[in-house]
């Protein structure tokens, strides 16, 4: 397992390769950004961004979306996987925002995760991106990169990965580290056919070394 110092050094290498790594989801308000993050589950940010402009134009406020039914939302998001479930999440999330939070997106993990469709990862993203609260969201890319580089054990849970990254990376760098690991997972350490041969982290990556030998 990598030490905390080695983990942070690896993250800095990722940041140097992708210095502009940041959120790739679009949202013109905290409410719309929250919807976009919910929709991004098991979908690419690009596919979400392609359809959200019409969705956001139709449902500008929590009140407008809360007054709708899932069937009203489905046509706007039907190109996404699990669109029927996601339509229910969006409508029910808007309704809870209206009834419990005065139509305002809350900022705490406890409040955010009380919203339909919002788990810890979505809550962390919203905290960091909308409110500037230090958080370390863990998605599939972060999980894959952390496990492959032996930052965490091979079967480490999302919570365990979040805890380890919070320990290893200075708090003010959490969001940058999160984005750097996502870009690393998207463009270098992909699930299939990762680019191991010319990877600057290959010397410390046992997984990559094993893949090259095959």
DOMI-732511 format. One line per 2 residues: number of its first residue (from 1); for each residue y, z negated, x negated of N, C-alpha, C, CB. Coordinates in nm, 3 decimals, padded with zeros to 5 digits, always signed. Glycine has a CB too. Example, Ala and Ser with C-alpha at 12.3 -4.5 7.8 and 13.67 -1.06 7.14 Angstrom:
<recs>
1	-00.569/-00.780/-01.319/-00.450/-00.780/-01.230/-00.330/-00.780/-01.320/-00.447/-00.905/-01.131; -00.225/-00.708/-01.285/-00.106/-00.714/-01.367/+00.003/-00.787/-01.290/-00.060/-00.572/-01.408
</recs>
This chain:
<recs>
1	-00.120/+00.000/-00.084/+00.000/+00.000/+00.000/+00.126/+00.000/-00.088/+00.000/-00.123/+00.095; +00.225/+00.075/-00.044/+00.351/+00.077/-00.118/+00.425/-00.055/-00.100/+00.438/+00.194/-00.072
3	+00.491/-00.098/-00.205/+00.577/-00.215/-00.195/+00.703/-00.179/-00.118/+00.613/-00.269/-00.336; +00.778/-00.279/-00.075/+00.902/-00.253/-00.004/+00.998/-00.170/-00.090/+00.969/-00.384/+00.038
5	+00.999/-00.197/-00.220/+01.086/-00.123/-00.310/+01.046/+00.025/-00.315/+01.083/-00.185/-00.451; +00.915/+00.051/-00.323/+00.867/+00.188/-00.328/+00.893/+00.261/-00.196/+00.717/+00.191/-00.360
7	+00.880/+00.187/-00.086/+00.909/+00.247/+00.045/+01.054/+00.294/+00.051/+00.880/+00.147/+00.159; +01.145/+00.208/+00.009/+01.286/+00.244/+00.015/+01.317/+00.360/-00.080/+01.374/+00.123/-00.019
9	+01.254/+00.361/-00.196/+01.272/+00.473/-00.289/+01.225/+00.604/-00.224/+01.197/+00.448/-00.421; +01.111/+00.599/-00.155/+01.059/+00.718/-00.087/+01.156/+00.765/+00.021/+00.921/+00.690/-00.026
11	+01.210/+00.671/+00.096/+01.306/+00.706/+00.202/+01.430/+00.772/+00.142/+01.346/+00.580/+00.283; +01.474/+00.722/+00.027/+01.592/+00.782/-00.038/+01.564/+00.925/-00.084/+01.636/+00.696/-00.158
13	+01.440/+00.952/-00.127/+01.402/+01.088/-00.162/+01.411/+01.178/-00.038/+01.258/+01.092/-00.222; +01.362/+01.128/+00.075/+01.369/+01.205/+00.200/+01.514/+01.232/+00.239/+01.298/+01.129/+00.313
15	+01.599/+01.132/+00.219/+01.740/+01.149/+00.256/+01.808/+01.252/+00.167/+01.814/+01.015/+00.247; +01.771/+01.253/+00.040/+01.830/+01.352/-00.051/+01.789/+01.493/-00.012/+01.789/+01.323/-00.196
17	+01.666/+01.510/+00.038/+01.621/+01.642/+00.078/+01.681/+01.684/+00.212/+01.468/+01.645/+00.087; +01.706/+01.587/+00.300/+01.765/+01.617/+00.432/+01.887/+01.528/+00.454/+01.659/+01.597/+00.547
19	+01.994/+01.551/+00.379/+02.111/+01.462/+00.385/+02.183/+01.463/+00.519/+02.208/+01.498/+00.278; +02.167/+01.571/+00.594/+02.237/+01.581/+00.722/+02.148/+01.544/+00.840/+02.290/+01.722/+00.741
21	+02.030/+01.490/+00.813/+01.938/+01.455/+00.922/+02.004/+01.358/+01.019/+01.809/+01.393/+00.865; +01.998/+01.393/+01.147/+02.057/+01.309/+01.251/+01.994/+01.345/+01.384/+02.211/+01.326/+01.257
23	+02.044/+01.288/+01.490/+01.987/+01.318/+01.621/+02.005/+01.465/+01.654/+02.050/+01.229/+01.730; +01.904/+01.524/+01.713/+01.911/+01.664/+01.755/+01.907/+01.676/+01.906/+01.797/+01.744/+01.693
25	+01.919/+01.564/+01.975/+01.927/+01.566/+02.121/+02.072/+01.570/+02.165/+01.855/+01.443/+02.182; +02.100/+01.646/+02.269/+02.236/+01.659/+02.322/+02.254/+01.568/+02.443/+02.266/+01.805/+02.359
27	+02.374/+01.511/+02.452/+02.410/+01.431/+02.568/+02.558/+01.401/+02.564/+02.328/+01.299/+02.573; +02.629/+01.430/+02.672/+02.774/+01.415/+02.672/+02.821/+01.278/+02.721/+02.836/+01.522/+02.757
29	+02.726/+01.189/+02.747/+02.756/+01.053/+02.788/+02.635/+00.967/+02.757/+02.794/+01.045/+02.941; +02.653/+00.836/+02.758/+02.538/+00.747/+02.735/+02.430/+00.772/+02.840/+02.582/+00.600/+02.738
31	+02.471/+00.795/+02.963/+02.376/+00.819/+03.071/+02.295/+00.946/+03.045/+02.449/+00.830/+03.206; +02.363/+01.053/+03.013/+02.292/+01.179/+02.989/+02.207/+01.172/+02.862/+02.391/+01.294/+02.979
33	+02.256/+01.102/+02.760/+02.176/+01.088/+02.638/+02.048/+01.010/+02.668/+02.257/+01.019/+02.525; +02.059/+00.905/+02.747/+01.940/+00.829/+02.787/+01.840/+00.919/+02.857/+01.980/+00.713/+02.880
35	+01.886/+01.003/+02.949/+01.796/+01.095/+03.018/+01.728/+01.189/+02.919/+01.873/+01.175/+03.124; +01.805/+01.240/+02.823/+01.750/+01.332/+02.726/+01.641/+01.266/+02.642/+01.860/+01.385/+02.635
37	+01.662/+01.142/+02.604/+01.562/+01.072/+02.523/+01.435/+01.048/+02.605/+01.618/+00.937/+02.471; +01.450/+01.013/+02.731/+01.333/+00.997/+02.818/+01.255/+01.128/+02.826/+01.375/+00.949/+02.960
39	+01.328/+01.238/+02.843/+01.264/+01.369/+02.856/+01.195/+01.414/+02.727/+01.366/+01.473/+02.898; +01.239/+01.361/+02.614/+01.187/+01.408/+02.485/+01.047/+01.357/+02.454/+01.280/+01.368/+02.375
41	+00.996/+01.264/+02.533/+00.860/+01.215/+02.509/+00.761/+01.329/+02.521/+00.825/+01.102/+02.609; +00.683/+01.351/+02.416/+00.582/+01.458/+02.411/+00.643/+01.597/+02.434/+00.473/+01.432/+02.514
43	+00.771/+01.611/+02.404/+00.839/+01.741/+02.410/+00.932/+01.750/+02.290/+00.918/+01.760/+02.545; +00.962/+01.871/+02.246/+01.054/+01.886/+02.134/+01.198/+01.869/+02.181/+01.036/+02.023/+02.066
45	+01.283/+01.824/+02.089/+01.425/+01.810/+02.122/+01.483/+01.945/+02.161/+01.502/+01.751/+02.004; +01.439/+02.050/+02.094/+01.491/+02.184/+02.125/+01.460/+02.223/+02.269/+01.432/+02.287/+02.029
47	+01.338/+02.198/+02.313/+01.302/+02.235/+02.450/+01.380/+02.152/+02.551/+01.151/+02.216/+02.472; +01.406/+02.026/+02.518/+01.486/+01.941/+02.607/+01.629/+01.993/+02.614/+01.485/+01.795/+02.558
49	+01.687/+02.025/+02.500/+01.826/+02.072/+02.496/+01.845/+02.203/+02.571/+01.872/+02.089/+02.353; +01.741/+02.282/+02.581/+01.753/+02.410/+02.650/+01.771/+02.394/+02.801/+01.632/+02.494/+02.622
51	+01.719/+02.285/+02.855/+01.724/+02.271/+03.001/+01.821/+02.163/+03.050/+01.588/+02.241/+03.053; +01.864/+02.073/+02.960/+01.950/+01.964/+03.008/+02.089/+02.007/+03.054/+01.965/+01.863/+02.901
53	+02.150/+02.115/+03.001/+02.283/+02.150/+03.052/+02.287/+02.168/+03.204/+02.331/+02.276/+02.986; +02.191/+02.238/+03.261/+02.189/+02.258/+03.406/+02.157/+02.127/+03.478/+02.086/+02.367/+03.445
55	+02.066/+02.048/+03.420/+02.033/+01.917/+03.480/+02.156/+01.827/+03.482/+01.919/+01.849/+03.402; +02.227/+01.822/+03.370/+02.344/+01.734/+03.361/+02.458/+01.782/+03.450/+02.392/+01.725/+03.216
57	+02.468/+01.914/+03.466/+02.573/+01.968/+03.553/+02.544/+01.932/+03.698/+02.583/+02.120/+03.536; +02.417/+01.932/+03.735/+02.378/+01.899/+03.873/+02.388/+01.750/+03.900/+02.237/+01.947/+03.901
59	+02.349/+01.669/+03.804/+02.349/+01.523/+03.822/+02.441/+01.462/+03.716/+02.204/+01.463/+03.812; +02.568/+01.455/+03.750/+02.669/+01.411/+03.653/+02.670/+01.260/+03.635/+02.805/+01.458/+03.696
61	+02.632/+01.186/+03.737/+02.643/+01.040/+03.733/+02.512/+00.975/+03.777/+02.759/+00.992/+03.822; +02.494/+00.847/+03.745/+02.376/+00.777/+03.795/+02.368/+00.779/+03.947/+02.376/+00.634/+03.746
63	+02.483/+00.770/+04.013/+02.482/+00.770/+04.160/+02.427/+00.900/+04.216/+02.623/+00.746/+04.213; +02.466/+01.012/+04.157/+02.418/+01.141/+04.205/+02.267/+01.156/+04.185/+02.491/+01.255/+04.133
65	+02.218/+01.110/+04.071/+02.075/+01.120/+04.045/+01.997/+01.020/+04.130/+02.045/+01.098/+03.896; +02.054/+00.903/+04.151/+01.987/+00.801/+04.232/+01.971/+00.845/+04.376/+02.065/+00.669/+04.226
67	+02.060/+00.929/+04.423/+02.054/+00.977/+04.562/+01.954/+01.091/+04.579/+02.191/+01.023/+04.607; +01.901/+01.141/+04.469/+01.806/+01.252/+04.474/+01.663/+01.201/+04.486/+01.819/+01.341/+04.349
69	+01.571/+01.293/+04.507/+01.428/+01.266/+04.504/+01.369/+01.337/+04.382/+01.358/+01.313/+04.636; +01.257/+01.290/+04.332/+01.195/+01.357/+04.216/+01.177/+01.507/+04.236/+01.061/+01.295/+04.187
71	+01.146/+01.547/+04.360/+01.127/+01.688/+04.388/+01.255/+01.769/+04.365/+01.078/+01.707/+04.531; +01.370/+01.702/+04.377/+01.497/+01.769/+04.352/+01.520/+01.792/+04.202/+01.612/+01.688/+04.410
73	+01.459/+01.709/+04.121/+01.478/+01.715/+03.976/+01.377/+01.808/+03.910/+01.466/+01.575/+03.916; +01.258/+01.816/+03.966/+01.149/+01.891/+03.903/+01.186/+02.034/+03.863/+01.032/+01.895/+03.996
75	+01.257/+02.111/+03.947/+01.287/+02.250/+03.907/+01.367/+02.260/+03.777/+01.363/+02.319/+04.017; +01.445/+02.157/+03.746/+01.528/+02.160/+03.626/+01.448/+02.133/+03.499/+01.639/+02.061/+03.639
77	+01.334/+02.065/+03.512/+01.260/+02.021/+03.392/+01.116/+02.069/+03.391/+01.264/+01.870/+03.383; +01.081/+02.163/+03.477/+00.940/+02.200/+03.494/+00.880/+02.270/+03.372/+00.926/+02.289/+03.614
79	+00.965/+02.313/+03.278/+00.911/+02.373/+03.156/+00.860/+02.268/+03.058/+01.017/+02.459/+03.089; +00.890/+02.141/+03.084/+00.844/+02.033/+02.996/+00.708/+01.981/+03.040/+00.947/+01.920/+02.994
81	+00.632/+01.931/+02.946/+00.508/+01.865/+02.980/+00.535/+01.738/+03.061/+00.429/+01.832/+02.855; +00.442/+01.706/+03.149/+00.451/+01.584/+03.232/+00.579/+01.582/+03.316/+00.446/+01.458/+03.144
83	+00.625/+01.699/+03.359/+00.757/+01.705/+03.424/+00.761/+01.627/+03.555/+00.795/+01.849/+03.449; +00.650/+01.620/+03.626/+00.652/+01.546/+03.753/+00.673/+01.396/+03.729/+00.521/+01.569/+03.832
85	+00.602/+01.343/+03.632/+00.621/+01.201/+03.598/+00.762/+01.177/+03.546/+00.518/+01.156/+03.495; +00.810/+01.269/+03.465/+00.944/+01.253/+03.408/+01.051/+01.260/+03.517/+00.970/+01.361/+03.302
87	+01.031/+01.344/+03.616/+01.127/+01.349/+03.727/+01.134/+01.215/+03.799/+01.088/+01.461/+03.826; +01.017/+01.153/+03.818/+01.015/+01.020/+03.881/+01.087/+00.917/+03.795/+00.870/+00.975/+03.907
89	+01.062/+00.924/+03.664/+01.128/+00.830/+03.573/+01.280/+00.845/+03.580/+01.080/+00.851/+03.428; +01.328/+00.968/+03.578/+01.473/+00.990/+03.578/+01.537/+00.935/+03.705/+01.505/+01.139/+03.563
91	+01.478/+00.967/+03.819/+01.535/+00.920/+03.946/+01.530/+00.768/+03.955/+01.460/+00.983/+04.066; +01.417/+00.710/+03.922/+01.403/+00.564/+03.933/+01.488/+00.491/+03.829/+01.258/+00.524/+03.917
93	+01.504/+00.554/+03.713/+01.592/+00.496/+03.612/+01.735/+00.493/+03.664/+01.584/+00.576/+03.480; +01.781/+00.604/+03.722/+01.917/+00.610/+03.776/+01.936/+00.508/+03.887/+01.947/+00.751/+03.829
95	+01.835/+00.492/+03.972/+01.846/+00.395/+04.080/+01.861/+00.253/+04.028/+01.725/+00.404/+04.172; +01.786/+00.221/+03.922/+01.796/+00.086/+03.866/+01.929/+00.065/+03.794/+01.680/+00.059/+03.768
97	+01.979/+00.172/+03.731/+02.112/+00.162/+03.671/+02.218/+00.130/+03.777/+02.148/+00.293/+03.599; +02.205/+00.194/+03.893/+02.302/+00.173/+04.001/+02.290/+00.033/+04.059/+02.284/+00.277/+04.111
99	+02.167/-00.010/+04.086/+02.148/-00.138/+04.155/+02.161/-00.259/+04.065/+02.013/-00.140/+04.221; +02.118/-00.244/+03.938/+02.112/-00.361/+03.850/+02.219/-00.364/+03.741/+01.978/-00.367/+03.786
101	+02.276/-00.249/+03.707/+02.366/-00.245/+03.592/+02.500/-00.177/+03.621/+02.298/-00.174/+03.478; +02.538/-00.175/+03.748/+02.668/-00.121/+03.786/+02.688/+00.020/+03.732/+02.781/-00.212/+03.735
103	+02.579/+00.098/+03.734/+02.580/+00.239/+03.692/+02.616/+00.259/+03.544/+02.677/+00.317/+03.778; +02.594/+00.155/+03.465/+02.626/+00.161/+03.322/+02.499/+00.141/+03.240/+02.732/+00.055/+03.284
105	+02.481/+00.221/+03.138/+02.364/+00.206/+03.051/+02.377/+00.075/+02.973/+02.349/+00.328/+02.955; +02.279/-00.015/+02.982/+02.287/-00.142/+02.909/+02.258/-00.122/+02.761/+02.189/-00.244/+02.968
107	+02.281/-00.226/+02.683/+02.269/-00.211/+02.537/+02.161/-00.297/+02.474/+02.399/-00.243/+02.474; +02.101/-00.390/+02.547/+02.001/-00.476/+02.486/+01.861/-00.417/+02.507/+02.008/-00.618/+02.545
109	+01.771/-00.451/+02.416/+01.633/-00.403/+02.427/+01.570/-00.450/+02.558/+01.549/-00.450/+02.306; +01.592/-00.576/+02.593/+01.533/-00.631/+02.716/+01.580/-00.555/+02.838/+01.567/-00.779/+02.730
111	+01.710/-00.529/+02.846/+01.764/-00.458/+02.963/+01.720/-00.311/+02.963/+01.917/-00.467/+02.965; +01.726/-00.248/+02.848/+01.689/-00.106/+02.841/+01.542/-00.085/+02.878/+01.715/-00.051/+02.700
113	+01.455/-00.171/+02.828/+01.312/-00.153/+02.856/+01.275/-00.195/+02.998/+01.229/-00.233/+02.757; +01.370/-00.249/+03.072/+01.344/-00.277/+03.214/+01.363/-00.150/+03.298/+01.438/-00.388/+03.264
115	+01.419/-00.045/+03.237/+01.443/+00.079/+03.309/+01.317/+00.164/+03.311/+01.559/+00.158/+03.245; +01.284/+00.226/+03.424/+01.168/+00.316/+03.430/+01.177/+00.427/+03.327/+01.155/+00.377/+03.570
117	+01.067/+00.451/+03.258/+01.062/+00.557/+03.158/+01.112/+00.517/+03.021/+01.140/+00.671/+03.205; +01.156/+00.393/+03.006/+01.214/+00.348/+02.879/+01.122/+00.247/+02.812/+01.354/+00.287/+02.900
119	+01.061/+00.290/+02.701/+00.983/+00.199/+02.618/+01.066/+00.156/+02.499/+00.853/+00.265/+02.571; +01.003/+00.090/+02.405/+01.078/+00.035/+02.292/+01.141/+00.144/+02.206/+00.986/-00.051/+02.207
121	+01.069/+00.255/+02.187/+01.125/+00.362/+02.103/+01.250/+00.421/+02.167/+01.020/+00.472/+02.081; +01.243/+00.452/+02.296/+01.361/+00.506/+02.365/+01.475/+00.406/+02.360/+01.327/+00.542/+02.512
123	+01.445/+00.279/+02.383/+01.548/+00.175/+02.380/+01.613/+00.165/+02.242/+01.489/+00.039/+02.419; +01.532/+00.172/+02.137/+01.586/+00.167/+02.001/+01.678/+00.286/+01.973/+01.473/+00.164/+01.900
125	+01.637/+00.405/+02.018/+01.719/+00.524/+01.997/+01.855/+00.508/+02.067/+01.646/+00.651/+02.049; +01.852/+00.463/+02.191/+01.976/+00.447/+02.268/+02.064/+00.339/+02.204/+01.945/+00.410/+02.414
127	+02.003/+00.228/+02.164/+02.080/+00.124/+02.097/+02.154/+00.179/+01.976/+01.988/+00.010/+02.054; +02.081/+00.250/+01.891/+02.139/+00.298/+01.766/+02.240/+00.409/+01.787/+02.030/+00.345/+01.673
129	+02.205/+00.508/+01.869/+02.289/+00.627/+01.883/+02.408/+00.604/+01.975/+02.206/+00.741/+01.936; +02.391/+00.526/+02.080/+02.499/+00.507/+02.179/+02.587/+00.386/+02.149/+02.439/+00.493/+02.317
131	+02.528/+00.283/+02.088/+02.603/+00.158/+02.071/+02.621/+00.115/+01.927/+02.534/+00.049/+02.146; +02.563/+00.191/+01.834/+02.578/+00.156/+01.693/+02.511/+00.026/+01.655/+02.722/+00.147/+01.659
133	+02.412/-00.015/+01.733/+02.338/-00.138/+01.704/+02.223/-00.104/+01.609/+02.284/-00.203/+01.836; +02.209/-00.175/+01.496/+02.102/-00.145/+01.402/+01.965/-00.148/+01.470/+02.105/-00.243/+01.285
135	+01.891/-00.039/+01.456/+01.758/-00.029/+01.515/+01.678/+00.071/+01.433/+01.765/+00.015/+01.666; +01.546/+00.060/+01.441/+01.460/+00.154/+01.368/+01.357/+00.211/+01.465/+01.389/+00.085/+01.246
137	+01.394/+00.318/+01.538/+01.299/+00.379/+01.631/+01.180/+00.439/+01.556/+01.368/+00.487/+01.715; +01.063/+00.424/+01.615/+00.941/+00.478/+01.555/+00.879/+00.578/+01.651/+00.840/+00.364/+01.520
139	+00.881/+00.706/+01.612/+00.819/+00.810/+01.693/+00.694/+00.862/+01.622/+00.918/+00.925/+01.721; +00.641/+00.973/+01.669/+00.517/+01.026/+01.611/+00.538/+01.071/+01.466/+00.465/+01.142/+01.694
141	+00.655/+01.126/+01.434/+00.681/+01.170/+01.297/+00.690/+01.051/+01.203/+00.810/+01.253/+01.290; +00.766/+00.950/+01.242/+00.779/+00.830/+01.159/+00.643/+00.765/+01.139/+00.878/+00.729/+01.223
143	+00.566/+00.759/+01.246/+00.432/+00.700/+01.238/+00.344/+00.776/+01.139/+00.365/+00.698/+01.376; +00.342/+00.908/+01.151/+00.258/+00.989/+01.063/+00.300/+00.974/+00.917/+00.264/+01.135/+01.105
145	+00.428/+00.983/+00.890/+00.477/+00.975/+00.753/+00.449/+00.837/+00.694/+00.628/+01.006/+00.749; +00.475/+00.733/+00.770/+00.452/+00.597/+00.720/+00.305/+00.573/+00.688/+00.501/+00.494/+00.822
147	+00.217/+00.621/+00.772/+00.074/+00.602/+00.748/+00.026/+00.687/+00.631/-00.007/+00.637/+00.873; +00.067/+00.812/+00.625/+00.020/+00.900/+00.517/+00.065/+00.852/+00.380/+00.069/+01.042/+00.540
149	+00.185/+00.800/+00.373/+00.238/+00.753/+00.246/+00.194/+00.610/+00.213/+00.389/+00.760/+00.247; +00.109/+00.554/+00.299/+00.060/+00.417/+00.278/+00.175/+00.316/+00.273/-00.022/+00.409/+00.150
151	+00.278/+00.343/+00.351/+00.381/+00.243/+00.372/+00.325/+00.130/+00.457/+00.506/+00.304/+00.438; +00.229/+00.167/+00.541/+00.162/+00.074/+00.633/+00.013/+00.108/+00.632/+00.222/+00.082/+00.780
153	-00.073/+00.021/+00.685/-00.216/+00.054/+00.694/-00.239/+00.176/+00.784/-00.295/-00.067/+00.748; -00.353/+00.245/+00.767/-00.380/+00.369/+00.839/-00.374/+00.357/+00.991/-00.514/+00.420/+00.801
155	-00.405/+00.239/+01.044/-00.405/+00.222/+01.189/-00.293/+00.127/+01.235/-00.540/+00.169/+01.235; -00.191/+00.115/+01.155/-00.080/+00.025/+01.190/-00.019/+00.065/+01.323/+00.027/+00.026/+01.080
157	+00.015/-00.034/+01.404/+00.077/-00.009/+01.534/+00.223/+00.031/+01.516/+00.066/-00.134/+01.624; +00.280/+00.083/+01.623/+00.422/+00.120/+01.620/+00.508/-00.002/+01.588/+00.464/+00.181/+01.754
159	+00.475/-00.115/+01.647/+00.553/-00.236/+01.620/+00.540/-00.280/+01.475/+00.509/-00.349/+01.712; +00.419/-00.267/+01.420/+00.398/-00.304/+01.280/+00.477/-00.212/+01.187/+00.249/-00.300/+01.245
161	+00.481/-00.084/+01.221/+00.558/+00.012/+01.141/+00.706/-00.020/+01.148/+00.532/+00.157/+01.189; +00.754/-00.048/+01.268/+00.896/-00.084/+01.283/+00.930/-00.207/+01.200/+00.930/-00.110/+01.432
163	+00.845/-00.307/+01.206/+00.869/-00.432/+01.131/+00.872/-00.406/+00.981/+00.760/-00.536/+01.164; +00.777/-00.327/+00.932/+00.772/-00.298/+00.789/+00.894/-00.220/+00.743/+00.645/-00.221/+00.755
165	+00.936/-00.120/+00.820/+01.051/-00.040/+00.781/+01.179/-00.123/+00.785/+01.065/+00.082/+00.872; +01.188/-00.214/+00.879/+01.305/-00.303/+00.884/+01.309/-00.395/+00.762/+01.302/-00.388/+01.013
167	+01.191/-00.433/+00.714/+01.185/-00.518/+00.595/+01.222/-00.442/+00.469/+01.045/-00.578/+00.580; +01.177/-00.317/+00.461/+01.190/-00.241/+00.337/+01.324/-00.172/+00.319/+01.081/-00.140/+00.330
169	+01.390/-00.140/+00.430/+01.514/-00.063/+00.425/+01.631/-00.152/+00.465/+01.506/+00.061/+00.518; +01.742/-00.146/+00.391/+01.860/-00.225/+00.430/+01.904/-00.190/+00.572/+01.975/-00.201/+00.331
171	+01.949/-00.291/+00.644/+01.982/-00.273/+00.785/+02.080/-00.160/+00.810/+02.038/-00.401/+00.841; +02.179/-00.147/+00.722/+02.281/-00.044/+00.744/+02.226/+00.097/+00.721/+02.400/-00.068/+00.652
173	+02.104/+00.107/+00.669/+02.042/+00.237/+00.644/+01.929/+00.269/+00.742/+01.988/+00.242/+00.502; +01.906/+00.180/+00.838/+01.793/+00.200/+00.929/+01.798/+00.334/+01.001/+01.788/+00.089/+01.030
175	+01.911/+00.366/+01.059/+01.920/+00.489/+01.139/+01.905/+00.614/+01.051/+02.053/+00.495/+01.216; +01.971/+00.612/+00.935/+01.955/+00.724/+00.843/+01.809/+00.740/+00.801/+02.044/+00.705/+00.719
177	+01.743/+00.628/+00.773/+01.603/+00.632/+00.732/+01.516/+00.688/+00.844/+01.554/+00.492/+00.692; +01.541/+00.644/+00.965/+01.469/+00.695/+01.082/+01.480/+00.846/+01.092/+01.522/+00.629/+01.210
179	+01.603/+00.898/+01.083/+01.624/+01.042/+01.094/+01.562/+01.116/+00.976/+01.773/+01.074/+01.103; +01.572/+01.060/+00.857/+01.515/+01.125/+00.738/+01.364/+01.137/+00.750/+01.552/+01.048/+00.611
181	+01.301/+01.033/+00.800/+01.155/+01.037/+00.817/+01.115/+01.136/+00.925/+01.102/+00.897/+00.852; +01.195/+01.149/+01.030/+01.167/+01.247/+01.135/+01.174/+01.389/+01.077/+01.266/+01.232/+01.253
183	+01.280/+01.418/+01.003/+01.293/+01.551/+00.944/+01.181/+01.577/+00.844/+01.429/+01.567/+00.875; +01.143/+01.475/+00.768/+01.032/+01.487/+00.673/+00.904/+01.524/+00.749/+01.013/+01.355/+00.594
185	+00.882/+01.458/+00.862/+00.764/+01.486/+00.942/+00.767/+01.622/+01.009/+00.746/+01.380/+01.045; +00.886/+01.668/+01.044/+00.900/+01.798/+01.111/+00.883/+01.915/+01.014/+01.035/+01.808/+01.179
187	+00.942/+01.902/+00.895/+00.957/+02.018/+00.809/+00.878/+02.012/+00.678/+01.099/+02.037/+00.777; +00.822/+01.895/+00.644/+00.744/+01.887/+00.522/+00.606/+01.826/+00.548/+00.819/+01.807/+00.417
189	+00.604/+01.709/+00.609/+00.478/+01.636/+00.630/+00.430/+01.655/+00.773/+00.495/+01.485/+00.598; +00.409/+01.783/+00.810/+00.370/+01.814/+00.947/+00.228/+01.766/+00.976/+00.381/+01.966/+00.972
191	+00.197/+01.757/+01.104/+00.063/+01.712/+01.144/-00.043/+01.807/+01.091/+00.053/+01.701/+01.296; -00.014/+01.939/+01.098/-00.106/+02.040/+01.047/-00.039/+02.115/+00.931/-00.149/+02.140/+01.160
193	-00.115/+02.141/+00.828/-00.067/+02.218/+00.713/+00.060/+02.161/+00.651/-00.043/+02.361/+00.754; +00.059/+02.033/+00.613/+00.176/+01.976/+00.545/+00.200/+02.045/+00.410/+00.159/+01.824/+00.525
195	+00.325/+02.047/+00.367/+00.362/+02.113/+00.241/+00.346/+02.013/+00.127/+00.508/+02.168/+00.247; +00.225/+01.993/+00.083/+00.195/+01.891/-00.017/+00.216/+01.940/-00.160/+00.053/+01.843/-00.001
197	+00.189/+02.067/-00.186/+00.186/+02.116/-00.324/+00.316/+02.094/-00.400/+00.154/+02.262/-00.324; +00.430/+02.115/-00.333/+00.557/+02.098/-00.402/+00.634/+01.976/-00.352/+00.642/+02.223/-00.384
199	+00.562/+01.881/-00.294/+00.627/+01.762/-00.237/+00.671/+01.667/-00.348/+00.533/+01.690/-00.138; +00.797/+01.625/-00.348/+00.844/+01.532/-00.451/+00.780/+01.393/-00.441/+00.994/+01.518/-00.442
201	+00.716/+01.364/-00.329/+00.651/+01.234/-00.313/+00.500/+01.242/-00.340/+00.674/+01.181/-00.172; +00.452/+01.358/-00.381/+00.308/+01.373/-00.406/+00.254/+01.271/-00.506/+00.280/+01.514/-00.457
203	+00.327/+01.236/-00.613/+00.273/+01.139/-00.709/+00.239/+01.003/-00.649/+00.371/+01.120/-00.820; +00.303/+00.966/-00.537/+00.272/+00.837/-00.476/+00.197/+00.851/-00.344/+00.401/+00.758/-00.454
205	+00.160/+00.974/-00.310/+00.096/+00.999/-00.180/-00.052/+01.030/-00.200/+00.166/+01.116/-00.106; -00.136/+00.932/-00.179/-00.280/+00.951/-00.194/-00.332/+01.052/-00.092/-00.354/+00.817/-00.179
207	-00.277/+01.048/+00.029/-00.319/+01.143/+00.133/-00.295/+01.287/+00.088/-00.244/+01.115/+00.265; -00.176/+01.313/+00.036/-00.143/+01.447/-00.012/-00.232/+01.489/-00.127/+00.003/+01.454/-00.054
209	-00.257/+01.397/-00.218/-00.343/+01.427/-00.333/-00.484/+01.465/-00.286/-00.348/+01.307/-00.429; -00.532/+01.395/-00.185/-00.665/+01.425/-00.133/-00.668/+01.559/-00.062/-00.709/+01.315/-00.038
211	-00.561/+01.592/+00.012/-00.554/+01.720/+00.083/-00.554/+01.837/-00.015/-00.429/+01.726/+00.172; -00.486/+01.822/-00.126/-00.478/+01.929/-00.225/-00.615/+01.954/-00.288/-00.375/+01.895/-00.333
213	-00.693/+01.850/-00.305/-00.825/+01.862/-00.369/-00.926/+01.936/-00.282/-00.879/+01.723/-00.403; -00.902/+01.937/-00.149/-00.999/+01.998/-00.059/-01.003/+02.150/-00.074/-00.966/+01.961/+00.087
</recs>
